[in-house]
Amino acid sequence: MQAKYYSRLKKDTGIAPELTENKPEKPQKAKKPSRLFEELSDEERQRLNFWCELLKEWQSRRLQYKSKTEFDKNFVGECRLKYEGIEISERMLYRKWNAYKNDDFDGILGVRGA
C-alpha cells in the first residue's frame, strides 16, 4: 500500500522518499542460562515436578475443548480449589508453559532476577 502511494507520488511530482524494506534489528538481551536439574535444591525439584505435571495435565486436557481460553479459566478455578496454597492464574500458566517449552527451570519456578 505504501509502495503504491509513493510510486503514484513519484509519477505525479517526480520525487518520492526512498523506501526501506528492512527494519533495524533490536539488540537482544543476553539470556542467563537456566540452572541444571542437579543444581536445584530438593524443595525446588519438588516444586518443579509439581508444575511440570500440572502443565502437562493442562495441555492434554486443553486439547479436548474448542474454546481454549474458556477452558483455561475453568482450569485455573479448579486448581485454585484443589491446591489452596498455590497461587495460579492464566497468565502464570502461559508464562510457565513458555518456560517449560524452552527447558527454563528458573522460569517454571518463578525465579526472576536471581
Backbone as numpy.savetxt, mean C-alpha at the origin, in Angstrom:
# Nx Ny Nz CAx CAy CAz Cx Cy Cz
-4.39 15.91 -26.65 -5.22 17.09 -26.65 -4.34 18.34 -26.65
-3.34 18.35 -25.80 -2.45 19.50 -25.71 -1.65 19.64 -27.00
-1.19 18.53 -27.55 -0.42 18.57 -28.79 -1.27 19.11 -29.93
-2.54 18.73 -29.94 -3.46 19.21 -30.98 -3.62 20.73 -30.88
-3.78 21.24 -29.65 -3.92 22.67 -29.43 -2.68 23.42 -29.90
-1.50 22.92 -29.53 -0.26 23.59 -29.90 0.00 23.53 -31.40
-0.40 22.45 -32.04 -0.20 22.39 -33.50 -1.11 23.40 -34.20
-2.33 23.56 -33.69 -3.22 24.56 -34.28 -2.71 25.97 -34.00
-2.19 26.20 -32.78 -1.63 27.50 -32.42 -0.44 27.83 -33.31
0.41 26.85 -33.57 1.58 27.06 -34.41 1.16 27.37 -35.85
0.12 26.66 -36.31 -0.37 26.89 -37.67 -0.96 28.29 -37.80
-1.67 28.75 -36.78 -2.31 30.05 -36.83 -1.33 31.21 -36.63
-0.41 31.07 -35.68 0.48 32.18 -35.35 1.90 32.00 -35.85
2.27 30.80 -36.13 3.64 30.55 -36.57 4.60 30.25 -35.44
4.15 30.40 -34.20 5.00 30.08 -33.05 4.20 29.24 -32.05
4.90 28.40 -31.34 4.26 27.58 -30.30 5.34 27.11 -29.34
4.97 26.89 -28.10 5.96 26.38 -27.15 6.35 24.95 -27.48
7.54 24.61 -27.07 8.03 23.25 -27.29 7.34 22.30 -26.33
6.91 21.19 -26.84 6.31 20.17 -25.99 7.38 19.25 -25.45
7.30 18.98 -24.20 8.22 17.99 -23.61 7.39 16.81 -23.15
7.75 15.66 -23.59 7.02 14.44 -23.26 7.46 13.86 -21.92
8.72 14.00 -21.59 9.25 13.36 -20.39 9.10 14.27 -19.17
8.57 13.69 -18.11 8.48 14.40 -16.85 9.78 14.18 -16.09
10.23 15.18 -15.36 11.44 14.96 -14.57 11.17 13.92 -13.48
12.12 13.03 -13.29 11.96 11.98 -12.31 12.19 12.51 -10.90
11.34 12.04 -9.99 11.49 12.43 -8.60 12.58 11.57 -7.98
13.41 12.18 -7.16 14.42 11.35 -6.49 13.74 10.42 -5.50
14.12 9.15 -5.54 13.52 8.18 -4.64 14.24 8.17 -3.30
13.45 7.99 -2.26 14.03 7.92 -0.92 14.75 6.59 -0.77
15.85 6.63 -0.08 16.58 5.40 0.19 15.82 4.61 1.24
15.45 3.37 0.89 14.70 2.54 1.81 15.65 1.81 2.74
15.28 1.82 3.99 16.04 1.09 4.99 15.64 -0.39 4.84
16.61 -1.29 4.73 16.25 -2.70 4.57 15.53 -3.22 5.82
14.53 -4.06 5.58 13.78 -4.64 6.67 14.63 -5.67 7.41
14.34 -5.84 8.67 15.07 -6.82 9.46 14.70 -8.24 9.01
15.59 -9.16 9.25 15.34 -10.56 8.97 14.49 -11.15 10.08
13.83 -12.27 9.78 12.99 -12.93 10.77 13.80 -13.32 12.00
15.03 -13.74 11.78 15.90 -14.16 12.88 16.27 -13.01 13.80
16.20 -11.79 13.30 16.56 -10.62 14.09 15.43 -10.13 14.99
14.23 -10.68 14.81 13.08 -10.25 15.58 13.05 -10.95 16.94
12.50 -10.27 17.93 12.33 -10.89 19.24 11.18 -11.88 19.18
11.05 -12.71 20.21 9.97 -13.70 20.24 8.59 -13.04 20.19
8.43 -11.95 20.91 7.16 -11.23 20.93 6.85 -10.66 19.54
7.86 -10.13 18.87 7.67 -9.59 17.52 7.34 -10.71 16.53
7.96 -11.86 16.69 7.66 -13.00 15.82 6.22 -13.45 15.99
5.75 -13.47 17.23 4.36 -13.86 17.47 3.40 -12.86 16.84
3.68 -11.56 17.00 2.83 -10.54 16.38 2.87 -10.64 14.87
4.07 -10.89 14.31 4.22 -11.03 12.87 3.41 -12.21 12.35
3.49 -13.35 13.03 2.72 -14.52 12.63 1.22 -14.26 12.70
0.79 -13.55 13.76 -0.63 -13.21 13.90 -1.10 -12.39 12.70
-0.35 -11.33 12.39 -0.76 -10.44 11.30 -0.69 -11.14 9.94
0.32 -11.97 9.73 0.41 -12.69 8.45 -0.77 -13.63 8.26
-1.15 -14.34 9.32 -2.31 -15.23 9.23 -3.59 -14.44 9.00
-3.73 -13.32 9.70 -4.92 -12.49 9.53 -4.99 -11.92 8.12
-3.87 -11.48 7.59 -3.85 -10.94 6.23 -4.18 -12.01 5.20
-3.67 -13.22 5.38 -3.99 -14.32 4.46 -5.47 -14.66 4.51
-6.03 -14.69 5.72 -7.46 -14.97 5.87 -8.29 -13.88 5.20
-7.90 -12.62 5.42 -8.61 -11.48 4.81 -8.60 -11.59 3.30
-7.44 -11.88 2.71 -7.36 -11.96 1.25 -8.13 -13.15 0.69
-8.07 -14.30 1.36 -8.77 -15.47 0.84 -10.28 -15.30 0.93
-10.77 -14.74 2.03 -12.22 -14.52 2.17 -12.70 -13.39 1.28
-11.85 -12.45 1.01 -12.19 -11.27 0.21 -12.51 -11.64 -1.25
-11.87 -12.70 -1.74 -12.07 -13.11 -3.13 -13.50 -13.55 -3.41
-14.24 -13.94 -2.38 -15.59 -14.46 -2.56 -16.63 -13.36 -2.76
-16.27 -12.12 -2.53 -17.23 -11.02 -2.54 -17.08 -10.15 -3.78
-18.22 -9.69 -4.27 -18.20 -8.79 -5.41 -17.73 -7.40 -4.98
-18.28 -6.90 -3.87 -17.88 -5.59 -3.34 -16.83 -5.80 -2.26
-15.59 -5.65 -2.65 -14.49 -5.90 -1.72 -14.42 -4.84 -0.62
-14.75 -3.60 -0.94 -14.71 -2.55 0.08 -15.77 -2.79 1.15
-16.92 -3.29 0.73 -17.97 -3.60 1.70 -17.53 -4.74 2.60
-16.90 -5.75 2.01 -16.39 -6.86 2.81 -15.32 -6.38 3.78
-14.44 -5.48 3.32 -13.37 -4.98 4.18 -13.94 -4.34 5.45
-15.02 -3.56 5.29 -15.65 -2.93 6.46 -16.19 -4.00 7.41
-16.83 -5.02 6.84 -17.37 -6.09 7.67 -16.26 -6.88 8.35
-15.18 -7.14 7.63 -14.06 -7.89 8.19 -13.42 -7.13 9.35
-13.26 -5.84 9.18 -12.68 -5.01 10.25 -13.58 -5.06 11.48
-14.89 -4.94 11.27 -15.83 -5.02 12.39 -15.76 -6.37 13.09
-15.68 -7.42 12.30 -15.57 -8.78 12.86 -14.29 -8.93 13.68
-13.19 -8.41 13.15 -11.91 -8.51 13.86 -11.90 -7.69 15.14
-12.56 -6.54 15.12 -12.63 -5.71 16.34 -13.37 -6.43 17.45
-14.39 -7.21 17.08 -15.12 -7.97 18.09 -14.32 -9.19 18.54
-13.67 -9.84 17.61 -12.94 -11.08 17.90 -11.65 -10.81 18.67
-10.92 -9.77 18.28 -9.63 -9.43 18.90 -9.74 -8.04 19.53
-10.28 -7.97 20.73 -10.57 -6.68 21.35 -9.32 -5.85 21.64
-8.19 -6.47 21.93 -6.99 -5.72 22.27 -6.20 -5.22 21.07
-6.61 -5.61 19.87 -5.87 -5.27 18.65 -6.56 -4.10 17.95
-5.78 -3.07 17.64 -6.31 -1.94 16.86 -6.26 -2.33 15.39
-7.38 -2.16 14.69 -7.42 -2.55 13.28 -8.36 -1.62 12.52
-7.98 -1.30 11.29 -8.80 -0.48 10.41 -8.56 -0.94 8.97
-9.38 -0.44 8.06 -9.21 -0.81 6.65 -7.87 -0.31 6.13
-7.52 0.92 6.46 -6.24 1.48 6.00 -5.07 0.66 6.53
-5.21 0.20 7.77 -4.15 -0.61 8.37 -4.00 -1.93 7.62
-5.13 -2.54 7.24 -5.07 -3.79 6.48 -4.36 -3.57 5.14
-4.73 -2.51 4.45 -4.09 -2.22 3.16 -2.60 -1.96 3.32
-2.23 -1.20 4.34 -0.82 -0.87 4.57 -0.02 -2.12 4.92
-0.59 -2.95 5.80 0.10 -4.18 6.19 0.15 -5.18 5.03
-0.88 -5.20 4.20 -0.87 -6.10 3.03 0.22 -5.69 2.05
0.38 -4.40 1.85 1.45 -3.90 0.97 2.81 -4.29 1.53
2.99 -4.16 2.84 4.25 -4.55 3.48 4.45 -6.06 3.35
3.38 -6.83 3.49 3.45 -8.29 3.38 3.92 -8.70 1.98
3.38 -8.06 0.96 3.78 -8.37 -0.42 5.24 -8.04 -0.68
5.76 -7.03 0.03 7.16 -6.61 -0.15 8.11 -7.26 0.86
7.63 -8.24 1.60 8.43 -8.92 2.63 9.05 -7.93 3.62
8.28 -6.94 4.01 8.73 -5.90 4.93 8.17 -6.20 6.32
8.96 -6.90 7.13 8.51 -7.29 8.47 8.24 -6.08 9.35
9.08 -5.07 9.26 8.88 -3.86 10.07 7.58 -3.18 9.69
7.24 -3.19 8.41 5.99 -2.59 7.96 4.78 -3.34 8.50
4.86 -4.65 8.54 3.75 -5.44 9.08 3.61 -5.21 10.57
4.73 -5.11 11.25 4.69 -4.89 12.70 4.35 -3.45 13.07
4.39 -2.55 12.11 4.08 -1.15 12.38 5.24 -0.40 12.97
6.46 -0.88 12.76 7.66 -0.19 13.25 7.99 0.90 12.25
7.89 2.14 12.70 8.15 3.26 11.79 9.26 4.12 12.35
10.16 4.50 11.50 11.20 5.43 11.88 12.22 4.88 12.86
12.27 3.58 12.99 13.24 3.00 13.94 14.55 2.72 13.27
